Amino acid sequence: MRQTVFIADLHLSDDTPELNRLFAQALGLWRHNTDALYILGDLFEAWLGDDMPDAAAREAAAQIKAFSAHAPVYFICGNRDFLLGERYAAAAGMTLLPEVREITLYGKNYLISHGDEMCTEDKAYLRFRRIMRNKAVQKILLSLPQAWRRKIAADMRAASRRRKGATGLSAITDVSESGVRAALARHPQAAAVIHGHTHRPAIHHHTFDGREVPRCVLPDWHDGRGGYLAVSETGCEMRPLPEKPAEAV
């Protein structure tokens, strides 16, 4: 059966050889039965600019480009790779999408994003996000010497690790009900929501405008394992990587 594949939060880098190999294997697995591949952010652990791809990013570009000969690839930036631009996208054969997009698949509308914009209880993060997504700020960041960008990225990752250590998987860092409702209010025709970011893979169900709307949280990749969401005419199915017998959801 034909499918459309959604992935997020791979966090690939030169320091993740097992995940890099898993990604290459997955692309081979999907090549002949997939209508499209959607990458919903944080494909890479960090992105310092299209002029600074590491070896893992260059390898991934070649692999995605080869895959794109069989099916289109779409990319929505995440909080780790929000500086990824047209230059790298062209090299990888990807089409860049806005931060939030409504798409139609197999007769149903799906609302897709990285997901961090729906974490409305995390006020400090949302302030930081507004600053970093400002085009003027991004232009300044990309104009900095490469050594400065590496230092800024290292400092930001260290701050993120400290924050995770302090808060863990607390409710404040998760998508909120109000965030989901605000997104659906802007896209009332959406039959389901698909996103990543939270590292809490699950299928949630929300009631909006008198109907049930599932919210599919994509698996994060770590310790040599990952996962994806397959959307087909029969619905949505979460599948692990490496592949095991599929569990319908």
N, C-alpha and C positions, 0 to 999 in steps of 0.2 A: 504494500500500500504506500502511496506517495505521502510525504510528510513535509512539514516545515519545522525546522529545528531552531530552538532558542537556547543560548548559553550566556553566562555572565560570570564574573569574578574568578577568572582563571589565574590572574596575577602572575603571568609568565615573566621569566627573567633568565639571565644567564645562570642564576643560582637554583633554578627549578628544572633540571634536566629530565626528571621523570614525567613531570607535567607537560613539558615541551613535547616529549615523545608521545604521550597520551593524546595530545591535541592533534598531532600529525596522524596518529592511528584513527582518531575519530573522524577526521576529514575524509580519510579513505573509506571508512564505514558508511558515511553519509553520501558519498559521491553519486551513487547511481539510483538513489530512491528519494532524493530530497528536492523539493521545489524551490526552497530558499533557506538561507542561513542568516539568522539575526543574532548579532553579538551585542548584548545590552550592557556594555561597559566593563571596565576593569579587566580588559583582556591582558593588560600588562601591570606589573607591580608598580611601576612608575613611568611617566612619560615626560621627558624634559624638553621635547621639541622634535619636529620631524627631521631636524638636522643632526640628531643625536641618538639614532636607534642603536641598541646593543645587538650582539650577535643573535640572540633569541628573537628579537623583533625582525631582523632582516630575514631570518629563516622562516618565521611565521608569515611574513609578507609573500615570500615565494610560494609557500604552501597554500595560502588563501587564494593567491592569484591563480594557481593551477586549479583549485576547486571552483573558482568563479567561472571557469570555462564550462562547467556542468550546471551550475545554479547560481543565481545572484546572491551576493553577500551584502548585508546592511549592518551599519555600525552606529550605535548610540554611545556617546562618551560616558564614562563613569567618573567617580571622584578621584581615581588614580590616573586616568589617562584623558583628562578633559582638554589637554593641549594637543591631542592628536588631530592633525589637520589634513588638508586636501593632498599634500605631497605624499604622505605615507599612504593615505587611502587609495590614491591612484596606483602606487606601487603594489598594493595588495589587491587591487581589483575590487575594492569595497565602495559602497555608496554611503556617504555620511547622512544621517537623519537628524532632525531636531531632537531636543532633550526628551520630549514627549510626543508620541505619534499614535494616531489611530489607524489601523490597517484592517483590511478585509481578507479573510482566509476561509475558503470553503463555505462561503455564504454567511459567515459570522464576523462581527466587528470585534477586534481586540485592541485594548489600550496598552501600549508598551512604553517602558522607560527603564532607566537604571534603577530608579526607585527612591533615591535619597531625597528627592523633593517632597516625598510624602511622609518623611520623618518629622512631622511638624512639632513634636514635643521637644525636639533637640534644638532649642533656640540658638545656642552658641554655634552649633555646626551650620545651621541655616544662614547665620550672619557671615560665617567664613565662606560658605558656598556662594553667596551673592557677590562677595568681593572677588573670588577666584573666577567666577563665570563672567565677570565684566570684561568686555572686549578690550578696553583700554588697559586694564591691569594685565591681561594676557599678552598684549602687544609688548608691554614693558618687560614682562618675564622672559619672553622669547628673544628680546634684544640683549639680555644680559650675557656676559661671557659664560662659556660652558662650565667652567669651574665653579662659578657662583651658582649656577642652576643646580649643579650636583650637590653643593652644600645646602641649598634651600630644600631640595628634595629629601636629603638625608635628615635634616632637622624636622621636616614635616612628618616623615615616617616615624621618627623617634617620638615625636609628640603624640602621634596616633597610637603607638604601642603603649605609651604611658597612660593614655586615656582609656584604652581597652583594659589595661591592667586595673585601673581604678573603678571602671563601671561594669566591665564584662558585658554579657548580653543582657543589659538592663532594658526595661521597657522604654526608656527615653530614647534609645538608639534604634528602636524598631519603627516600622511604618505605623502610623496612628489611624484610628478609625476616621478622625476628622480629615486627615490627609487623603484617605481613600475617597471619602464622600466628596471632597472638594474636586478631586480629579474626575470622578464620575459626573459631577455637576457640569463640568466643562465638556464632557464627552458622554452625554446621556445615552447614546446608541451602543456603547460598548457592552458586549456580552460577557467579557472577562478581562481581567487585568493580568499582565505578565511583567515581572520585574526581578531584579537581583538586589545587590547591595547589602542586605541585612545578614547574609550568611545563616539564614534560618529557613532552609528549604522545606516547603509545606504547601498544601492547598488550603486556603482559607475561604470562607463563604460570607459574603456581606449581603445585606438587604438594602436595595436602593430602588426607590420609586415603585415599590410593591413587587419587586422581583429579586431573585437570588443571583448574585454576581460572584463567580469564583475569582479568587486572586491567587495566581500561581507564582510562588517565590522560587527562583531558580537556584539549583545547588551551587555552592562554591566548590572550587577544586583545591585539594590539599592532600599531602601524604600519598601521592601517586594515584589518587582517586578523584573522580569528578562526576558529572551528570549533566543531563539536558532535559528539556521539555520538547516532546514531539507533539505537534498539533496536526490533526488530520481531519478527514470528513467525519470520523467517529468521535472526535473530541480531543482532550488533552491527556497525555500520558507522561509521567515522570520516569526517566530511565537512568540507571547508573552507568558509570564508566569506571573500569572496563565493563563491557556488557554482561549482564546477568539476565535470567528470566525476567521479563518486564512485569512491573506491578501497575495495574490500571488504577487511575484515580478519578 
